[in-house]
Amino acid sequence: MSDYPFSLERSNLLGTEAFRNLLGESLKKAKKEVVIFTAYIKVIGIEWLEQQIKNKNVNCTVVSRWEKGDLAQGSSDLECYEICKKNKWKFKILNDLHAKLMLIDGEELFIGSPNLTGKGMYLVPVSNKEMGIMVKATDTDTKIIQNLLDEATLTDDEIYKSLIDWKKNLPEIKKTIYPEFPQLIKDKFKENYKKLWVHNFPWADIKELLSDPSKNNQDIIHDLELFGVASKDKGEIEKEIKENFLNSKIFNWLISKLKNSENQEIYFGSLSSIIHNGLLDDPKPYRQDVKKLQANLYGYIKHFKPANIIHEQPNISEKLKFNQL
């Protein structure tokens, strides 16, 4: 008999969305106990968990690491404790935790890279590429998990209040801006512009974004993340967005389509069809949603006026034309 027993009854390798969906199905069927280990944890993630086991009389324990850098920079949210307390769940802290695993009723064990965060569980548009599997837990698995639970520190109101006070008194944490890679490296890492997803498009109207970039609007948050905005100054934000937009996947995809089109130009209606047919999202968005994404893209083009694209509106329909520099 092997010294390291491991169940062979397992799922296929699951991508981010498939992992989340299968985990959600298992949580909805939970009858007794749910145990979650996640290095990073965000309110959006714990609220998703709450929805999966809503109105269920199950014991739930959430374990995170709550490292000081994670909390200071917002990688994890202190408020997750309050949500756990409201639901009468246990919230524990385990130093140096990097594992991500979920055990349902001592039987179904989910192991992978996703944390219980928006990006980790594909709960926000711009998400991580994660992988994981579901296996049937062995007795050895459950013993290891119990040992980790015993090692973790149970969080209470005193710990939570102390951490809230600590965070309130933190100095301003500035986002680090790193120098660009050398051009050779950037060329080697160049993206595949044949593949396109909804999250590659700007979601907000550029004028609305620039007028109030701090607005708590999911479309604006998406675009700020998509174009890697680090500054809080409005003038600097516009410069950052312009630079990163002109180097983005969606802009380079558009350039490649224009270059390969007849007369190197495309009318609005034709581009709508190209976008709709080329999106890899499943299910594909409706045509009217594609047109909204396209309109936002055109808004960026008209606002930033890139030298290699000419925007014209000869009649009713708009036209984009590649401009050979």
N, C-alpha and C positions, 0 to 999 in steps of 0.2 A: 504494500500500500504506500502511496506517495506521502512524503512528509509535508507536502504543500498541496492539500486537496483544493480543487477549484472546480466549480460546477461547469459542465459542458453545455448545460441547457441555458442558452443565451440568445439575445436578439442579434440581428445584424448590426454592423457599425452604423450608428445614427448620427446624422448631422444636427445642427442646432435646433431647428424647428421640429424635426421628427423626435428628438430626445425630449424636448419640452412637451410635445403632445402625448407621447407614450407615458411620461412621468405623470402628466395631468390625469390621464385615464386611470392609472394605478392609484393616485391620491383620492380620486373620486370614489373608488371602491374600498378604500381603507376602512377597517372595522375596529382596530384596537390601538395601533401605535404608528406614529410617523417620526422618524429621526432624520434630521438634515444636518450635514456637515458642509459648510461653505466658507471658503477663506474670506471672500468679500460678500457683503450683503447690503442691499439697497431697499428702500421703502417699496419701490415698484415691484421688487421681487417677493417681498414678504406679503404684500397685498395680493399678488397672484396666488401664492400658497394659500392665503386665507380664503380666496374664492374657490379653490379646489376642494377644501375640506370644510366648507361653510356648513354650519348646523350639524356637524358630525361630532359625536361624543367619543373622540379619540384623544389619546395622550400624544402630545406633540412636543418634541424637544428640538430646538434650533441651536447649533453650535457654530460660532464664527471666531475669528482670531482678534478682531478689533485692535490691530496694531496701531500705534500712535500716528504713524505716517498715513495709514489708510483713512483714519478718522479726520486728520487735519486737512487732507487734500480732497476729502469727499468720496473716496473709493468705497467706503462703507458708511451707513447712516446710523447714528445713535438712536433715532426715533423708532427703529425696528423693535427695540425693547418694549416700547409702549404698546405696539400692536400685539406683540406676544403676550404681554401682561393682560391686555384687554380680553384676549381669547383664552386666558388661563393656561398658556403654554410656558414651558421652561425655556429660558434663554441662557446659554452658557458661553464662556470665553475659554478658548484653548490656544495658548501661546504657540507661535510658529506653525499653526495649522495652514497647510496648503492643499489638503485633500478636498475633493468635492464628491460627496456620495450621499445617497438618499436611500433609506431602508423603510419599506412599507410592510407593516404587520409581520416583521421578522422574516419575510419570505422573498419579496422582490427587492433586489439591490441594484440601484442605478449608480454606475461609476463612470466618470468622464471628466472633461475639462470645464463644463459650465458651472459658473457661480450663480447664486440666487440674486442676480442683478438684471437690469433691463437688457444690457448687451449680451450677458451670458445666456439668458433664456429667450432671446429674440422677442423681447417685449417692447422694444423701441426699434425704429426703422434702421438705423445704422448700428448693426450688431456684429458680434464677433463670429468667426468661423470656428465652431466648437464641434467636438466629437464625444460620443459616449456609447455605452452599452447597458443593457439590462440583463442581469443573471439571477438565477435562483440562489439565494443565500444558503451557505452551509452553516453547520453549527460553529465551525471555527470562525467564520466571518462574523457571526453575531457576537461571539466572545470578544473578538478584537474590538468591535464597535463598542461593546459594553465597557471595556477597559478604557477606551478613549473618553467615553461619557463620564466615567468615574474620575478621570484625570482633570476634566474641565471644571472651571469655576462657575458656580451658579450666580447669575447676575441678580441683584436686588435693587430696590429704590435708592439705597445709599450709594451704591456703585454708580448707578445711572446719573444721579444728581451731581456727583463729584465729577463725572466725565463731561456733563453738560457745562458745568462751571469752568472746567479746564478748557473746553473748546471756545467758550465765550471770551476768554482772556488770551486767546492765541494772537500772535502778531499776524499781519496780513501775509498770506501764503501766495507768492507769485508763481504763476505757471512758468515752468522752464521752457525756454525756446532754444532748440538745438540747431547748430549749423546744418546746412544742406549737405547731402552726400555729394562726392565728386560726380561730375557728369557721366563718367564711364560707368559708375555703379548705377546711377539713375537709368541709364540706357539699358543696362543688363536687367534691371528690375521693371522695365516698362510693362505696363498692364496690357492685357488682351482686350483690345478695343472692339472685338467682335461680340463680346458677351456684355449684356446690359441688364441692369436691374432697376426697379422703381427707385430704390434708395440712392442710386447714382445721380438722380435728378435733383435740382433745387426744388424745395417744396413751398417756399414762401415767395411772395411778391417782393422783389428786391427793394423797392421804395419803402414798403412797410417795414422790412427788416432794418434798413438803415435809419429810419425815423425813430425806431424804438427797439434796438437790439437786445435790451434787457427784459423785454416782454416775455412773460411765461407762456409762450405759445409753442406747441409741439413742432410746428412747421419751421419756426424761426430757430428753435433749439437744434433741429435736424440740420439746417443749413450751416449754422455756426460750427457744428461738429464736422459736417461734411467737408467744409473748407478750412478746417483746422485753425479757427480763430482763437488766439491767446490773449489779445489785448482787450481792454475795457473802454478805451478811448474811441469815440465814434469815428474820428478821422482816421485813426490807425486801423480800425475794423474794416473800413471801406478799402483801404490799401491792401490789407491781408486777404480779403475776399477776392479782390480783383486778381491778385497774383496767383492765388491758389485755384481760382476758377479757371484761369487761362492755362493751368497745368493739370486740370482735373481730367478724370476719365470721361465724363460726359462731354466736355469741350473737345477733347481729342477724338472721341467717337464721332461727333458732329463733323469735324474737319475731314475725317476719313470718308464719311458718307458724301460730303460735298465734292471732294476730289474725284470720287469714283462715279459721280452722277453725270448724266448728259449735260454738256455745257457747264459742268461744275456748279450747277444750281438746283435748288429744290424748293417747290412751293409748299405752303403750310399743309394742305390736304395730303399731299404725297408723303411728307415727312411723318404725319400722324400715322399713316398706314405702316411705314417702315418701323416706327417706334413700337407700335402695337404688335406687329409680327415678330419683332426682334427681342422683346422682353422675355427673360427667362423665368419670371415670377409665375408660380402656379398656385392658385388660378391667376390668369392675366387680369389686369384692371379693365374696367369698362372703357369704351371709347371716349366718353366725356371726361373721365379721369385722366386719360392719356393726353387729351387736349389741354387740360389744366396744367399738367406737368410741362407740356410743350410751351404753353404760354409763359410759364415761369422762366423757362430756358430762354425764350425770346426776350423776356424782360431783362435778363442778365446781359444778353447780347446788345440790346439797345442802350442799356445804361453804361456799360463799360466800353462799347465800341471797339472791339478787337480789330487790329489792322488787317488780319487775314480773312475777315468775314464782312461782306457788304449786305446790309439789310435794306430791302426795297419793298414798296407796296404799290406796284404799277396800277393795279385795279383794286378789287376788294381783297384779294388774297395776298398775304405777305410772301416774300421770297427771300431766301438766303443764297448768297453766291460766294464761292471761294475766291479770294483775292490773292493772286500769286505775288508775293513780295519781292 
